[in-house]
């Protein structure tokens, strides 16, 4: 074939591919407007210089057609950042875009002293990094180590079984996103302040929390009860008072948080919270729950806020998240506790927003929020 003919054929083929590709492309990303900003923070002195600390990075996604009445604030857990919500380790759609395309204004944050929210040496506390082997055992391949009874049910990590292990591109992509984190109590203090500042800026909103961030939802709502229109707590930090699986000791002296909450009657040094433990768990493979000892105080700032607590089938939370629901109900905070497996969503572990059926889970949460939050 003559060279000129070959060149024309190649050009035609390239043009055809472009036309075909354009016809198949989804609507342009410009349909969702992105806005980034910082909230909170204060100046402090470090090594004789003024620096800012405690500020929090936020990114808001606003769809062309907003159909939901309030923004949805996505708050990540320990060792994570907003990357949790942006995509999945195997490149599928993340929750941020999914909720935005379903009519929600979506706000993603990086916790203070984490990710794009600067950590200041000499002011902020020490940070720690989770080792890759722990990530395997707890998040991506718990079925291999059977560290808790439900772990064997885990099937939803992308690319499993290889995708859940060190050296596989999917695992490595996820582990690359892990960052150093402050301890829980300091994170809670900074997040309560920054979360309140965020709501002061964007107005009433729904909080969707995951893992460590479960405590943030309760404390932010305690600080700004009129601005929190709903809380969706996905496997929230718990159980109340004492850890059930990996640690021992009174880790949450305020029941569901490490920092003070507004109980009624108030908690004082002379009248502290006291706790009591169930004589026996509610069922097999469940933890015995800690509750307030009588007389039981209420949490009036949380009362009246629609609350969903959702737990997966195979996570280490499967054995104890019901204790958080029970604790809140006793404190006058009505809530709905759901096991996702009871709604046909099987095989998920703790990082459900990244797993193979993440869109189906988002759709379930969307239905609940649409029905309960107005």
TISEZA-574079 format. One line per field, with one value per residue (C-alpha): x, y, z; chain; residue number from 1. Coordinates in Angstrom, 3 decimals. Each point is the difference from the previous one (the first is absolute). Example, Ala and Ser with C-alpha at 12.3 -4.5 7.8 and 13.67 -1.06 7.14 Angstrom:
2
east 12.300  1.370
north -4.500  3.440
up 7.800  -0.660
chaine A  A
num 1  2
//
This chain:
374
east 0.000  1.464  1.260  -2.500  -2.900  1.240  0.190  -3.532  -1.329  1.664  -1.396  -3.508  0.249  1.138  -2.858  -2.501  1.275  -0.326  -3.559  -0.989  1.659  -1.704  -3.387  0.540  1.483  -2.049  -1.122  2.954  1.366  -0.697  -3.606  1.315  1.576  2.969  0.808  2.885  0.574  1.248  -1.984  1.007  3.544  1.822  3.444  2.503  3.698  2.477  3.764  -0.558  -2.156  -3.731  -1.621  -3.569  -1.228  -3.326  -1.244  -1.922  0.012  -3.404  -1.113  -3.622  -1.556  -3.157  -1.970  -1.731  -3.330  -0.181  -2.960  0.872  -0.658  3.321  3.671  1.389  3.276  2.182  2.395  2.739  1.546  3.441  2.929  -2.318  -0.658  -2.640  1.505  -2.342  -2.923  1.574  0.541  0.790  3.431  -0.993  -1.209  -3.787  -2.379  0.313  -2.771  0.650  -0.796  -2.827  -1.811  0.650  -1.516  -3.016  -0.768  2.108  2.400  2.929  2.725  3.177  2.552  3.501  0.054  2.074  3.695  -0.631  0.482  -0.553  -0.749  3.483  1.548  2.151  3.009  0.366  -3.693  -1.999  0.596  1.886  -1.302  0.081  -0.189  -1.829  2.284  -0.977  -0.399  -2.615  -1.883  -0.138  -1.322  -2.595  -1.144  0.965  0.396  -1.390  -1.319  3.561  0.732  -3.462  0.666  -3.730  -2.868  -1.525  3.307  -0.447  -3.021  2.086  -0.265  -0.376  3.534  0.788  2.263  -0.271  1.732  3.208  -1.251  -0.058  3.694  3.276  1.569  -3.268  -0.620  -3.449  1.296  3.034  -2.200  -2.096  2.990  1.611  -2.949  0.555  1.417  1.294  -2.684  -0.348  -1.392  -3.752  -0.473  2.001  -1.690  -3.393  0.828  1.286  -2.859  -2.691  1.396  0.579  -3.275  -1.910  1.800  -0.924  -3.695  0.147  1.196  -2.183  -3.098  -2.142  1.385  -0.081  3.081  1.112  2.746  2.154  1.938  2.084  -2.202  -3.020  1.079  0.288  -3.643  -1.211  2.319  -0.669  -3.748  0.463  1.684  -2.427  -3.242  -2.137  2.310  0.153  -3.040  0.993  2.847  0.854  2.587  1.703  1.682  0.627  2.891  -1.032  -1.387  -0.933  2.428  2.369  1.369  -1.266  2.620  3.439  0.636  -1.068  -0.660  -2.353  0.702  -3.116  -0.607  -2.981  -1.631  0.076  2.782  3.316  -0.924  -2.844  -3.601  -2.996  -1.755  -3.050  0.392  3.524  3.032  2.235  3.026  -2.266  -2.563  1.841  -1.380  -0.101  -0.355  -1.275  0.462  -2.575  0.055  -0.115  0.100  -3.184  0.999  2.833  3.085  -1.068  1.729  -1.587  -0.911  0.998  -2.756  -0.451  -0.675  -3.162  -1.019  0.422  0.759  -1.356  1.720  -2.460  2.026  -0.161  -3.638  -2.262  2.769  -0.717  2.765  0.883  2.676  1.013  2.202  1.376  -0.122  3.715  1.608  1.409  -2.811  -2.618  0.350  -0.531  -1.575  -3.376  1.451  0.316  -3.615  -1.073  2.022  -1.482  -3.557  0.413  1.272  -3.145  1.438  -2.329  1.900  -0.308  2.571  0.342  2.116  0.571  -0.167  -3.659  -0.567  1.742  3.428  2.273  3.710  1.175  2.815  0.811  1.021  -3.371  0.130  2.881  -1.310  -1.569  -3.605  0.731  -2.582  -2.745  0.822  -0.051  -3.439  -1.264  1.288  -1.478  -3.433  0.215  1.055  -2.642  -2.685  1.112  1.690  -2.096
north 0.000  3.454  2.083  2.813  -2.479  -1.485  3.482  0.891  -3.323  0.596  3.522  -1.218  -2.790  2.470  2.376  -2.874  -1.066  3.541  0.330  -3.370  0.797  3.374  -1.589  -2.460  2.427  0.878  3.600  2.325  0.228  3.745  -0.882  -0.327  3.172  -0.428  2.509  -0.374  1.955  -0.193  0.439  0.428  0.262  2.492  1.543  -1.407  0.425  -2.690  0.523  3.727  0.293  0.352  -2.900  -1.130  -3.325  -1.765  1.193  -2.493  -0.425  -0.442  -0.592  0.513  -1.643  1.716  -1.733  1.945  -1.089  -0.121  -2.080  -0.583  2.691  -0.170  -0.611  -3.434  0.191  -3.097  -0.462  -2.637  -2.155  -0.824  0.044  1.147  3.259  1.255  -2.439  -2.614  1.672  1.051  -3.351  -3.653  -1.700  -1.717  3.219  -0.193  2.812  1.226  1.098  3.737  -0.017  -2.510  2.121  3.189  -1.507  -0.978  3.543  0.524  2.829  -1.998  1.240  -2.043  0.902  -0.891  -0.112  2.717  -0.941  -2.559  0.023  3.486  1.343  0.787  -1.796  2.387  -1.491  1.244  0.925  -2.970  -3.330  -3.064  -1.904  -3.688  -2.000  -3.314  -2.759  -1.757  -3.360  1.496  1.462  -3.501  -1.572  2.656  1.409  -1.751  -3.728  -0.731  -3.336  -1.339  0.590  -0.485  2.486  0.143  -2.417  1.939  0.492  -3.190  1.604  2.704  -0.206  3.539  1.421  0.817  -2.503  -2.463  -2.126  1.405  3.598  -0.071  -0.756  1.917  0.134  -0.088  3.283  0.422  -0.455  2.163  2.781  -0.068  -0.139  2.907  2.109  -0.719  2.872  0.628  0.905  1.682  -1.911  -0.170  2.554  2.749  -0.753  0.327  3.376  1.408  -1.498  1.363  3.508  -0.310  -1.834  2.747  2.599  -1.943  -0.021  3.694  0.563  -2.371  -0.045  -2.987  -3.309  -3.772  -1.681  -3.340  -1.370  -3.086  -1.860  2.390  2.816  -1.496  1.855  3.211  -0.203  -0.104  2.804  2.310  -0.459  0.722  3.304  0.971  -1.956  2.375  -0.394  -3.802  -1.315  -3.661  -2.340  -3.107  -1.836  -2.727  -2.391  2.797  -0.090  -2.168  -1.795  2.334  0.319  -2.926  -1.546  -3.488  -1.534  1.556  1.912  0.090  2.856  2.953  1.476  2.194  1.579  1.930  -3.166  0.540  2.612  0.792  3.672  1.543  -0.177  1.953  -2.539  0.828  0.145  1.330  -2.155  1.484  -1.086  -0.678  -1.787  -1.901  -2.506  -3.589  -3.041  -3.530  -3.002  -2.476  -3.301  -1.781  1.127  0.316  -2.960  -2.176  1.756  3.283  2.036  0.673  3.690  2.673  2.461  2.849  -1.106  1.393  2.723  0.304  3.469  1.191  1.704  2.827  1.640  -3.214  -0.781  0.585  -0.321  -2.909  -2.564  -3.094  -2.432  -2.424  -3.074  -2.427  -3.766  -0.802  2.930  -0.114  2.457  -2.681  -1.261  3.271  2.881  -0.932  1.135  3.570  -0.039  -1.346  2.646  2.866  -1.260  -0.228  3.598  1.206  0.018  -1.940  -1.786  -2.758  -2.784  -2.023  -2.921  0.455  -3.757  0.134  2.225  -2.275  1.657  -2.920  -0.589  3.476  0.914  3.246  1.947  -0.466  3.281  -1.487  -3.501  -1.588  0.829  3.525  1.550  -2.338  1.010  3.691  -0.508  -1.618  2.920  2.489  -1.624  0.129  3.640  1.051  -1.720  1.219  3.402  3.021
up 0.000  -0.935  2.917  -0.705  0.065  3.272  1.533  -1.133  1.308  3.383  0.229  -0.849  2.575  2.679  -0.833  0.112  3.418  1.291  -1.285  1.441  3.309  0.235  -0.632  2.837  2.519  3.095  0.635  0.628  3.542  -0.117  0.872  3.579  1.381  2.356  2.724  2.477  3.192  3.588  3.201  3.629  1.245  2.158  0.201  2.453  0.659  -1.015  0.234  0.397  -3.125  -0.515  -1.844  -0.477  1.321  0.352  -3.384  -2.143  -3.770  -1.621  -3.570  -1.026  -3.063  -1.232  -2.757  -2.741  1.452  3.800  1.155  3.670  2.617  1.853  -0.801  0.825  1.945  -0.440  2.934  -0.284  2.717  1.393  -2.474  -2.794  -1.855  -2.411  -2.492  1.524  -1.706  -3.303  -1.687  0.782  -0.089  -3.253  -1.608  0.324  0.935  3.577  2.312  -0.434  -3.716  0.452  2.578  -1.988  -3.144  2.112  1.026  3.135  0.651  1.336  2.327  0.510  2.645  1.115  3.791  1.699  0.145  -2.764  -3.769  -1.441  3.499  1.271  2.975  1.999  1.814  3.534  0.213  -1.194  1.680  -1.148  -2.995  -0.830  -3.217  -0.355  -1.363  -3.221  1.748  2.344  -2.970  -1.510  3.205  0.794  -3.334  -3.219  0.763  3.491  -1.242  -0.069  3.678  1.536  2.770  0.829  -0.691  -2.924  -1.866  -2.040  -1.733  -1.689  -3.806  -1.334  -0.119  -3.662  -1.718  2.892  1.033  -1.525  0.130  3.777  0.423  0.058  -3.465  -1.939  -1.876  1.582  3.542  -0.707  -1.374  3.174  2.330  -1.855  1.165  3.713  2.036  3.515  2.555  3.361  2.963  0.449  2.790  -1.718  -3.328  1.679  1.527  -3.285  -2.022  2.306  -0.448  -3.749  -0.574  1.779  -2.128  -3.145  0.919  0.878  -3.570  -2.028  2.205  1.034  -1.279  0.298  1.469  -1.436  2.233  -0.258  2.689  2.136  -1.290  1.760  3.129  -2.017  -1.073  3.605  1.168  -2.975  0.475  3.705  -0.906  -2.816  0.544  -2.072  -3.004  -0.092  -1.856  0.046  0.881  -2.005  2.081  -2.008  2.443  2.525  2.443  2.915  1.772  2.862  2.905  -0.610  -3.166  -0.652  -2.281  -0.299  3.210  3.617  2.380  0.315  -3.418  -0.191  3.375  -1.413  -1.282  -3.754  -0.092  1.636  0.488  2.005  -1.189  1.327  2.180  2.099  2.932  -0.672  0.644  2.691  1.950  2.955  -2.190  -2.775  -2.449  1.187  -2.214  0.299  -2.268  -1.269  1.822  -3.371  -3.665  -2.031  -2.148  -1.282  -1.422  1.621  2.689  3.370  0.019  2.467  0.926  2.431  3.529  1.591  0.229  -3.783  -1.373  -3.335  -2.958  -0.690  -2.795  -2.042  0.691  -2.990  -2.615  -2.398  0.542  -2.011  1.184  -2.752  0.358  -2.564  0.057  0.287  1.846  3.512  0.807  -0.665  3.545  1.837  -1.946  1.475  3.341  -1.310  -1.165  3.380  1.872  -2.007  0.389  3.774  -0.012  -1.782  -3.528  -2.276  -2.750  -2.575  0.036  -3.200  -1.020  -3.715  -0.551  1.072  -3.035  -2.499  0.271  0.832  0.450  0.894  2.343  1.769  -3.136  -1.674  -1.947  -2.049  -0.501  -3.066  0.927  1.231  -2.334  1.234  3.581  -0.931  -1.553  3.214  2.086  -2.479  0.361  3.792  0.075  -2.509  2.092  3.434  -0.392  -0.933
chaine A  A  A  A  A  A  A  A  A  A  A  A  A  A  A  A  A  A  A  A  A  A  A  A  A  A  A  A  A  A  A  A  A  A  A  A  A  A  A  A  A  A  A  A  A  A  A  A  A  A  A  A  A  A  A  A  A  A  A  A  A  A  A  A  A  A  A  A  A  A  A  A  A  A  A  A  A  A  A  A  A  A  A  A  A  A  A  A  A  A  A  A  A  A  A  A  A  A  A  A  A  A  A  A  A  A  A  A  A  A  A  A  A  A  A  A  A  A  A  A  A  A  A  A  A  A  A  A  A  A  A  A  A  A  A  A  A  A  A  A  A  A  A  A  A  A  A  A  A  A  A  A  A  A  A  A  A  A  A  A  A  A  A  A  A  A  A  A  A  A  A  A  A  A  A  A  A  A  A  A  A  A  A  A  A  A  A  A  A  A  A  A  A  A  A  A  A  A  A  A  A  A  A  A  A  A  A  A  A  A  A  A  A  A  A  A  A  A  A  A  A  A  A  A  A  A  A  A  A  A  A  A  A  A  A  A  A  A  A  A  A  A  A  A  A  A  A  A  A  A  A  A  A  A  A  A  A  A  A  A  A  A  A  A  A  A  A  A  A  A  A  A  A  A  A  A  A  A  A  A  A  A  A  A  A  A  A  A  A  A  A  A  A  A  A  A  A  A  A  A  A  A  A  A  A  A  A  A  A  A  A  A  A  A  A  A  A  A  A  A  A  A  A  A  A  A  A  A  A  A  A  A  A  A  A  A  A  A  A  A  A  A  A  A  A  A  A  A  A  A  A  A  A  A  A  A  A  A  A  A  A  A  A  A  A  A  A  A  A  A  A  A  A  A
num 1  2  3  4  5  6  7  8  9  10  11  12  13  14  15  16  17  18  19  20  21  22  23  24  25  26  27  28  29  30  31  32  33  34  35  36  37  38  39  40  41  42  43  44  45  46  47  48  49  50  51  52  53  54  55  56  57  58  59  60  61  62  63  64  65  66  67  68  69  70  71  72  73  74  75  76  77  78  79  80  81  82  83  84  85  86  87  88  89  90  91  92  93  94  95  96  97  98  99  100  101  102  103  104  105  106  107  108  109  110  111  112  113  114  115  116  117  118  119  120  121  122  123  124  125  126  127  128  129  130  131  132  133  134  135  136  137  138  139  140  141  142  143  144  145  146  147  148  149  150  151  152  153  154  155  156  157  158  159  160  161  162  163  164  165  166  167  168  169  170  171  172  173  174  175  176  177  178  179  180  181  182  183  184  185  186  187  188  189  190  191  192  193  194  195  196  197  198  199  200  201  202  203  204  205  206  207  208  209  210  211  212  213  214  215  216  217  218  219  220  221  222  223  224  225  226  227  228  229  230  231  232  233  234  235  236  237  238  239  240  241  242  243  244  245  246  247  248  249  250  251  252  253  254  255  256  257  258  259  260  261  262  263  264  265  266  267  268  269  270  271  272  273  274  275  276  277  278  279  280  281  282  283  284  285  286  287  288  289  290  291  292  293  294  295  296  297  298  299  300  301  302  303  304  305  306  307  308  309  310  311  312  313  314  315  316  317  318  319  320  321  322  323  324  325  326  327  328  329  330  331  332  333  334  335  336  337  338  339  340  341  342  343  344  345  346  347  348  349  350  351  352  353  354  355  356  357  358  359  360  361  362  363  364  365  366  367  368  369  370  371  372  373  374
//
